[in-house]
Structures are given as C-alpha cells and as structure tokens.
Amino acid sequence: MSSINGNSKGGFRNWLMHGARQPDAAFTAKAHHPKHPWWQVMCLTGVDYFSTLGYQPGIAFAAAGVLSPIATLILVMLTLFGALPIYNRVATESPRGQGSISMLESLLSRWKSKLFVLALLGFVATDFVITITLSAADASEHVIHNPFVEEHLPGLDHPVLVTVLMIAVLSAVFLKGFKEAISIAVFLVVAYLLLNLVVIITGIYQLSVNPSLLSDWQTALFTTNTGGPQSILMIIGLSLLVFPKLALGLSGFETGVAVMPLIENPHRIEKTKKLLRTSALIMSFFLICSSFITSVLIPAKEFEHGGKASGRALAFLAHEYLGEIYGTAYDISTILILWFAGASAMAGLLNIVPRYLPRYGMAPNWARASRPLVIIFTLICFAITFIFEANVEAQGGAYATGVLVLMTSAAIAVTISAWVRKQTIKWVYLAIAFVFSYTTITNIVERPDGIKIASLFILAIIVASFVSRAMRTTELRVQKIELDATARQFIEDLDGEEIRIVTNRRETGDITEYRFKEHEKRVDNHIPASDPILFYEIEIGDASEFTGKLYVSGVDVAGYRILRTHAPAVPNAIAALLLHLRDTTGKTPHVYFGWSEGNPVKYMIRYILFGEGDTAPVTREILRQAEPDPELRPSVHVGG
C-alpha cells in the first residue's frame, strides 16, 4: 500500500511540476507558432480589447454621467491620434513582439535596466490579473441579471461566489493544459461584434422615434448641478478632467504588438500596423455609439451598483428593445468573450516569466512549471475578487492604471528612440507622452487602488526575483565557450602536461606582474617549477546578466601565457572553462587561488550584485553542483 501512495504522490508532483526541469535555454528559445492572417490574429487580441464593451459604457456613465459621450470622444481621439501612432512605432522597432518593455530595457543598462523592467512587469501583472477578475465579475453580472436566471435561479444572486466559480473554471482549464485557439477567438469576436452592432442600430432607431429622450439628455448636458446653464467650453473642460477614468478602453494595443509573431509573412510589420489600425477604428466606432445610446436611453439609477445596467449597459438595451431571447443570446456571447479574455490574460501572465525573468536569473525553479503559477495567480484573483466584492466599476481604476502605465512607458520609449535618431517627429511623440502621463497621473490620484495593487505586485516580483537570483548564483550559467586560435594553441601545447590554471586580477599587465604572480602561486601551492602554467584573467562585464557565452582569447606577454575573457561573474567563468578543458582534453585541470581577506557575507553580496567576491569557495561549489563525481571534478587549490 505504501508504494502505491508513494507513486501517487510522485505522480502528482511530476504532473504539478511538469516543465520545471527544462533548461533556461528553453525559456529564451524562439517559439515556433503557427502563422495566421492578420485579421484572425486581430480577433485573438480582440477577445481582450473588444470584450471591454461589456462593461465600458457602464463604467463611463458611472464616471462621467451625461458627459460620458463627450469624454468617450476624447478617449477615441487619444486612441487614434495618440496610442495608434505610438504603437505603430513600437511594432516597427520590436518586430518579434517584444513590445515597449523591451525597447526601454535596451535604453538602460545593467541593474537599472533590470529593476525598471521588474517594475513594469508589476504593472503588466496588474493589467492581466485585473483583466481576469474584472472580466469574470462582469460575466457574473450578465449571468445574475439575465431575466431567465432571475426568474428560475434566484439563488445565483451572489456576484462574488459566481465570479470566484468562473475564475476557478478558468484555472482548471489551464491546469489541464490550455492551447491557443485562434479559431475560437475569431468565432467569438465576429459573433459578439455583430450582436453589438444590432443593439447599436436598434438604439439609434429608438432615438429617432423618441426624440424627447435626446432632448432630455441635451438639457441635462447643458445644465449645471445647481440648475444654471453650462457652456460648451465648460463641458469640454469637465470631460477632459473625467476621461482618464475611461482609459480601460485603450487595453488592446500592447497585446496587439505582443502577438506579432503569429502573423504570417511577408510584410509582418505592415500587417501588424493594419491590425492595430483596424481594431482601433472598430473599437472607436463601438465606443462612441455605445456610450451615446446607453447614456441617452438608460435611466441613471440603473447604472448604480446592483442596478440592471451596472456592468451590462448594452445587455440591458438588448433585453429592453430586442426581447429576452435575443438578450439571452447577447448575454451568452458576452459571457463567453469575457471568459476568453480572462484566458488570454492568464496566458499572458504565464508568458511573462519565461520572457524576462530567466534571462536575469530571477525565476525560481518552481516558476519554470506553469501549473504552480496558475495556482498562485488564481489565489491572487480570488483575493482581489473578495477585496473588490466583484464590483466592476471598483476594479476599473486598477485596470486603467495598469493599461495607462504601459502606454505611457511605450510613449516615452518611442519619444526617446526618435530623439536619439534626431527625428523631427520626436516633438509629436513628446506631446503624446505628456498626454498619457497626465492621464496616468490623474487616474492614479483619483483612484489609487491601481497603484496600490501594482506596488504589491512590484514588491513581490522584486523580492522573489532577488531571492531566486541568490539561490541560483552557484549554477554554471555559461551556455557556450569559444577559444580563439592563440588560446587553442596554448591548450594544445600542454599535451602530455598537467593543465594548471592560475587566476589573476590584472593590474599593470606587464612582465613584472606575471613574474611575481607565478612565483607566489608556485610557492603557496607547491607547483613544480618545471610544470607550465596558464594565467586566466576575467574582466567583469554586465554583472546584472545571468547567462551568456564566453569568448576566450590567448595573449603572450614575454613568454607568459594568458587566457582572457569577459563575463558577468568570475567564479562561473572559471568553472565553465575548467569543465570545458576537461571535456575537450580528457584531463582533470587544476586551478589555483589565494585566500581572500574580509567578511564572507560582504563577499557574497558583492558576488550576487557585481559578479565577484570570495572566488575560490564559490568556484568549488559551482563545480560540485555541475559535476557530482569527485573523481571527474576539476581540482581547486587555495594557498597562502
């Protein structure tokens, strides 16, 4: 019986941690995805972008009231004349779908670049997690307020529980193994847009046959809260103040660039721009029309939390004017596309870690497997659902914060890129960057929930990343070693001799330095005078990098033979060369160090951050982990 239980536990662990043992190269290797026409890929991004129509009109009215159509028009102008040109440039400069984060990463260096990316990843995580929770919350609103459900299943009137159930089902699908399905996305997007188009046409028709509704809205628009007249300039000014609250209607651009690798060649960049342009035009049309008809046709009290139009304004009109059968079909379509938007966001979360953190050495070993991540993200989604009580409007600020920070970072990246190239268009990009910065700051000030959640994600990512980096510092970390002709000749000349490597931190690099170093190591380590030695010198490159290749060159200084290389960490470069020499020559190489003077904790911190420290013990530990058999392991000698 015990063996059965052991196998069961082992089987569960193997299932849960599937993929955790794959090498880091698997994270950074280029994925080979099937290629599709640009319009099909647009539908894949559309499950996130277009699905916001399910809740955007309600959030817009809750934020702006009768000003909602005007504020939405400003948002559309920002979409077409701000976000669209920015992301056209991002698509040009990141043709493999790296996006604006990669652009900013390349503009900074070393740890500054890594920390900046980690901070942006916190906002990405906020965006994706709130996409899951907000979409599930809005889908639950469509379930609960469907007339058939209200009549026959009144027990479902528990938004938090229904939302949690939807997130749990999404988690179960990913635990089983979710496959990208563009065909499903195409069907959902086409069906959803057609159903929305019918609702909008119906709404416009209702306005034409009930002109009094339009005049009532105009009266409310041009009247202040105190009952006095309100000018056009005042309306525009107030709309400029409130439109940042509608910014979640900008959510599709970063995703549109991220899916570039799925678009078939040739002319992938131009097709991506066509995807962005087409989706922006479609969404702009629906945003303006939906905001207008819902603001005019739906009583204000129905937009309040718990009202029948809360989080489902267009669904309210579908039931009101097209009947319960059509309305239910609309509800089902909305629930499906919102659920699929959550699936798209979960897939995005599971791709964040492999794209960036393993390259930095900042992904824990368990993070190599997707299933533990799914469980963790699901628990986070549960917590956010309970905190916000599955309220769609309450989560809008956090969602908008994630979206706006990413778009602002994209605008800044594009501006810097144009500035470096001294292009005149830099002034246009700079103006757009200022607009997005204003929008972001305004949203954060008025609705700080988003920045609080993002700060928690940033803190969690940074802490987990540096803990992982510390735990993985004794990995070999070198993917490949290449020796130039001189270095190879030095090794070949040792045929029949022991391979003795003396590490050296180069100072003057003259004959006096090498004469002194050779004498010191021979005395301290009892190296016979007749045995040749090779000096090995490592110049620290970018210590924030985790993996890479070693290019070793040979240099002769007055008969002293030196191997030189650049590496992000000294001990790893030494261990990698020793193992390479063992494998290529069949001999066990020896390496010689002197004792370091100083606090070992200080040396360990220096090693983690700057790639150098107490080199001898760290090198031996790296060799011990890389080669468990002591008989095959290169020898480490410390003298003095």
N, C-alpha and C positions, 0 to 999 in steps of 0.2 A: 504493500500500500504506500509506503514512504517513497518508493521510487516513482510511483505514478504521480504523487504530489510534486515531487521534485521536477519531473518532466513537465508537469502542468505549469509550475511556476517558471521554469526555464522557457517554456513555450510562450507564456505571456510576456516575459521580459524581452525575449527576442522579437516578438511582434511589436511591442511598445517602442523598442529602441532600434527598429529597422532603419538602416541608413546611417546609424551613429558611428560606424567603424570606417566609413569611406574616407579616403584621404582628402586633405584640403584642396587638392587639385580638382576634385570633383565639384567643389563649390564654385571655383572660378572658371571652369571649363565652359566653353561656349555651348549653350543649349541648342539642340537641333530640333526646332519646332516645324510642324507642317506650315506651309505658306498659303495665304488666302488672299482673295481680292480685298482691296482697301475698304469697300463698303461693308463687307462681312466683319472685318476687324472693327470697324466703327460700331457695329452692333455689340461687340464684346465690351467696348468702353461704354456703350450706351446703356447697358444694364445698370451702371452706376450713375451716369450723367442724366439720362432721360428719366430714370426712376424717381428723381427728386421732384418731378411733377406731382407725385403722390402727396407730398407734404409742403412743397414750396409755396403754393398760393395761400395756404392757411397760416404758415409762418410769416409770410409777407404782410397779411392783413393784421395779424396779432402785433407785428412790429410797427406798421405804418398806418393802419386804419384805412381811411378813404384815400390817403396818399399812396397806397400800395401800387397802383398802376404807374404813377409818376416815378416812384422810387425804382420800380422794376425797369422802366425805360432807361433810367440812368445806369442800372446794372447791365442792361443789354448793351448800351454804348461802351461801357467798360469792357465787356466781353469782346465786342467786335473790333474796337479800336485800341484796346489795351492788351488783354490776355492773348488774343489771336496773333498779333504780330510778335509778341514776346515768345510764344511757343513755336511759331514758325522758325524763329532763330534758334531756339533750343533744339528743334528737330534737325536743323542743318548741322549743328555742332555736336550732336550726340546721336549719330545715325544707328547705333546699336541699342538705343533705348535706355541709355544711362540716365538721361534726364538732367535737370538743373542741379541736382545734388552733386553729380559727377563733375559738372562744369565748375562749381565752386570749390570742390575738392582739389582740382588741378590748379586753381588760382592761389591756393595757400600751400604751405609747406610743413613737413614734419608733424609734430604733435598738434600744432594749431589746426592743420587740416583735419586730422583725425577727430579732435574734440568738436570742431564745427560740424562735421558730418554726424557725429553721435547726437549732437543737439538737434539737428534737422531730422534725424531718424526718430527722435521723440515726438516731433510734430507729425511725421508720417504715421507713426503708430497711433497718435491721437485721431488723425483723419480716418484711418482704416477701422479702428476699434469703434469709434462713434458711428461710422457708416453701418457697421453691423448692428449696433444697438438701436440706432435711430430707425434704420430700415425695418428691423424686427418690430419695434414699437409702433411704427406707422402701419405695418402689415396687420398687427393685432387690432389697431383701430378699425381697419377695414373689415376684419372678421367680426369684432364685437358689435359694430353698428350696422352690419348688414341686416335688413329687415327680417329675413328668414331666420337668422341666428337669434335676433332679439325676440322673435315670437316663439321659436321652438327650442332654443338652447340658451335661456337666460342665465344659466349657471356659468357661462363663459365670460360674464362681465367682470373680469379680473385682469386688467391690462398687464400688470407685472407678471402674473403667472403665465399668461398666454405668450408674452414676449420671451420669457425665460424658456418656455417649451420650444418656441421657434429657434432660439439660439442653440438649444440642446440638440434639436434635429440637425441643424447645420453642422454642429460639432461631430455628431455621429457619422454624417456623410463623409467628413474629412478624415475621421479616424478609420473608416472603412477604406478610403482611398478615392479622392476626387480627381477626375480627369477633366481637363479643359474641354469645353463643348461649345464651339462657336455656332454650330447648327442650332442648338437650343437658344443661344443668345439672339440669333437672327430671328427666330420664330417669335420669341418673347417681345423683342423690341418692335418688330413690324406690327404685331397684333396690338401691343399697347399704344403705339402712336396712332394707329387707325382708330382705335376706340376713343382716344383723347380727341382726335380730330372731329369725330362725330359729336362729341359732347360740346366742343367749342363752337361748331357750326350751329348746333341746337341753341347754345347760349346766345349767340349773336342774333339768331332768329327771334328768340324771346325778347331781346332788347328792342328789335324792330317792331314787334307787335305790342310792346308795353313801354312806350316812350316815357311814361311817367317815372319808371324806375331810373332811367338815365338822368332825367331832370332832377330827381331827388338826390342822386349821387353828386351831380354838379353843384347843387345848392349846398350840400354838406362840404364839398371840396372848397368852395369859396367863402365858407363861413368859419370864423374862429371859434374856439371853445367857449368864448364869452358871448357869442352871438353876433359879433361885428363882422364886417367884410374882410376878406383875405385876398391880397393881391397875387398876381402871377409870380412875382419875384419872391414873395413870402412862401408860396407853395414850392417853388423850386429850391429855395434855401432849406426849408424843412425836409424836403425829400433828400437833399444832399446829406443832411445830418443822419437820416434814418436808413439810407440804402445799404450801409455796411452790414446791417442786420440780415440782409437778404443774400449775403455773399455765398451761401452754400449752393446757390445756383451756378457757381463757377467751377464745380468739382471735377469736370471731365478732362481738363487739359493735361495735367500731369500723367494721368492714366493713358491718354491718347499718345503721348510720347513713349511711355513705357512699353506699349505693345508694338512698337515699330518692327521688331524682329519677326513678327508674324505676317507682315505684309510682303506679298510676293514682289520680286524684282522683275524687270529693271525699274529704275526711277523710284526707288523706295522713299526717298526724302520727299519728292514731289507728291507722291501718293499719300504720304503722311500729312502733308500740308492740306491736301484735298480733304482728307478725313477730318482734320481739325476745323477747316472752313465749313464743311457741310454740316458737321454736328453742331457747330456754333450757330449757324443760320437756322437750323431746325429748332434748336433749343430756344433761340431768341424769339422766334415766332410763337412757340408754345408758351413761353414765359409771359410775354406781353398779353396774349389773348386770354390765357387762364387767369392772370391777375386781374384783368379788366372785368371779365364776365363774373368771376366769383365775388369781386368787391361790390358789383352793382346788384347782382341777383340774390345773394345770400344775406339774410339778416345778421347783423353784427353779433347778436347773442349766440348764434350757432357756432361762431369761431372760438368761443371761450372753451377752456379746458373742460372736457366732458360733453361739449355740445356735439351735435351730429355732423358738423362740418369741421371739427377740430382734427387736424391731420389728414383730412379726406375731403377737401372742398370740392374737387371735381367729381368725386364719387357721389357727393351729396346732390350735385346737379344731375348726374346720370340717373339716380333713382327718382329725383323730383320730376324730371321732364321726359325721361325715356322709359320709365316703368321699371318694376322690380326685376324682371328677367334680364333686361339689358344692364341694369345697375349691378346685379349679381355677377354677370359676366365681366363687367368692368372691375368689380372688387376682386374676382379671382385672378384676372390679368395683373392687377396691381400687386396683389399678394405675391404672385409668382415672381414678378420682376424685382420686387423689393427683396425677396428671399435670395434671388440670384445675385442681386447687388451685394448682399452680405457674403455670399460665396466668393464673389470677385474680390471683396476686401480681405477675406480670410486668406485667399490665395496670394494676395499681395503681401500680407504680413509674413506668410511662410517663405516668401522670396526675398524679404529684406535682409534677414540674417545671412543667407548664402551669398548675397551680392556684395556685402561690405565687410561684415564683422570677421569672417575667417581670414581675409587678407590682412587684417590688423592683429590677428591672434586673439581676438576678443569674443570669440564664440565658445562657450563652454562645450565640453564633449557631448553632453546630452542634447544640446541645441542642434547637433547635426541630424538628429532624427526629427521628423515633422510631427509625430504624434504627441510627444511631450509638449511641444509648442502649442499644438491645438488645444490641449487640456488647459495650459496656462492662460492662453488668450480667451478661452471660453469662460474660465473663472473670473477673469477681468471684466468680460462683458456682463456676466451675471452681476458683479458688484456695481458696475455703472448703471445697469438697469434698475437695481434696487435704490441706488442713491438718487437717481433722477425720477424714480417712480414711473418709468416707462412713458414719460411725458415728452412728446415730440418737440414741442416748442422749447422746452427747457434744455434739450440737448443741442438745439440749433446753434447756440453760441459756441459751444465746444467744437462742433463740426466746422463751423465757419472759421474758427481760429486756426485749425489745422490746415484747411484749404488756403486761407489767406497768407499764412506764413510761407507755405511752399511757393505760392505765386509771387509773393514779394521777393523771396530768395531767387526765383527764376528771373524776375525783372532786374534785380541787382546784378546777377551773373551776366545777363545779356548786355547790360549797360557797361560793365567792366570790360567785357570782351570787345565791344565796339570802341571803347575808349582806348584800349591797348592798341587797336588797329587804326586809331585816329580817323574813324569814320564819322562823317557829318551826322549820320542818323543817331549818334550817341545822345544828342540832346533830346530827341524824341523818346528814346528809351529811358533817359533820366527822368523826364516828366512822368512817364508811365510808372516808373519805380516810386516816385513821390506819391502818386495817387494810390498805389497799392499800399505803400507804407502808411498813409493816412487812414485808409480803410482798415488796415490791420490794427493799428493803434486804437482807433475808435471802437472797433469791435471788442478788443481786449479790455478797454476801460469800462465799457458799458456792460459787458458780460464776461467777467473774469474767470468763470468756470473753465473755459477752454484752456487758458494759460496755466491754471492750477493743475488740470489733468495732464497737460503736456509737460509741465515741470516734473510731475511724478514719473512720467514715462522717461524723461531725460535722465533723471536721477537714477532710476532703476537700470537703464541701459548703460550708463557710465559706470555704476558700481559693479554690475555683472560683468561688464567688458574688462575692467581692470583686474577683477578677481580672476577671470579666465586668463588674461594675459600673464598674470603672476603664476598661475598654475601650469601654464603651457610653456614657460620660458626654457624649460630643460628639454624641449623637443629639438630634433635635429634642425628643422626649419630651412634647410638648403635643398632646393629642388634639383639642381644640376651643377656640375663643376666642369669648367673648361680651362685647360692649361695651354699657354702659348708654346711655340716651338722651343724657346730657350728653357722654359720650365720643364717641358717634357725631356729635354736633353739632360738637364740636371738629374732627373729621376733615373733615366736610362744609364747614366754614368755610375750610379750606385749599384749596378749589377754585381752581385756577389758580396755586397756590403750591407751592414745594418742601416736601416733608414732612421736617422736621428735628426729630429726637428727641434730647433731652439727658437722659442718665441721671443720677439723683440719689439719693444715700442720705440720706433725710430725717432732719433733726436737730430743729430747732425748728418747721419748717413754717410760718414766718411770712414776711412780705413781704421782710424783710431777707435771709433765706437765699436766696430765689429771685432777688432783685436781684443779689446777689453772684455766684451761680452763673451767671446769664445773662451778666453782664459777663465772667466768667472764660472761659466757653466761646466767646463771640464773639471775644475777643482771641486765645485759644490756637488756634482753628480757623478764624479769618478768616471768620466768618459775617457776612454783611452786616447792618447794623443794621435795614434795612427788612424783612428776612425774619422771619416769625413762627417761634417755636419751641414745641415741646410738651415739657414735662418728663415723664419716665417714672420712677415710683418703685415698687420691688418690695420687699415685706415677706416675709421668709423664713418659710414655714410649716413643715411637717414635711419636713425635708431628707432623711429616710430614704425618702420616697416617690419613685417614679421617674417615673411618668406622671400626667397629670391634665388638668383643664380650667382655663382662665384666665378669670376674670371681671374685666373691666377697668371701672373707674368713673372718671368725669371730675369734677374738683374745680377750682373757680376761687378763687384766693387773690389778691385785689386786682388782678385783671386778668391774673395769671399762670395759664396753663392747665396742669393736671397730670393725667396718667393714672396711676392707682394700681391695684395688684393684689397678690395673694398667690400665691406659687409656691414649690415645693420647691427650685428652683435659679434663680439670677439670669440667667446667660448664656442659658439655654434659653428663659426667658420673654421676654427681649429679642429673640432671634432669631425666636421664634414670632410676636411682634407685628409685627415688620418684614415678615415674609413675608405675614402676614395683610393688612397695609396695602397691600403691593404688589399682591396678588391682588384686593383689593376696589376699589382706586382706579386701578390701571393705571399708577401712578407708581413710581419707584425711591426708596424712602425712604433718608434718611441718619441715622446715629446717631453721637453724639459722646461720647468718653470722655476721661479724663485718665490719665496713666501711673501705674501702681501702684508703690510703693516697697516692696521686700522680696524675700525668697528665692522664686524661682518654684516650687521643689519644695514649699515650705511652702504656697504659694497653691494648688497643685494638690491637695494633701491636704485643705486646707480646702474646696475645691470639691467633692471627692468625698464628704466626710463631712457638710459643713454647707451646701453649695449656693452658696457664694460664695468668690471668690478674685480672681485676676487676670482681671477680666471681659472686657476688650477682646479679647485673643487667643483666648480660648475662644469668645466670641460669633462671631468671624470664622470659626473652624474649624467651628462648628456650621452657619453659613450656607454655607460652602464645601461641606460634605457634603450639605446639603439641596438646594442649587442649584449644580450643576456649571458652569453657564454664567455666566461673569463679567459678561456684559452684562445679565443678568437678576437678578443678585445684589444685594441691598441693600448700600449703601456704609457701611463702618466707618471712622471718623476718630478718631485719637488725637492729642491736642495737649498742650502744656505742657512 
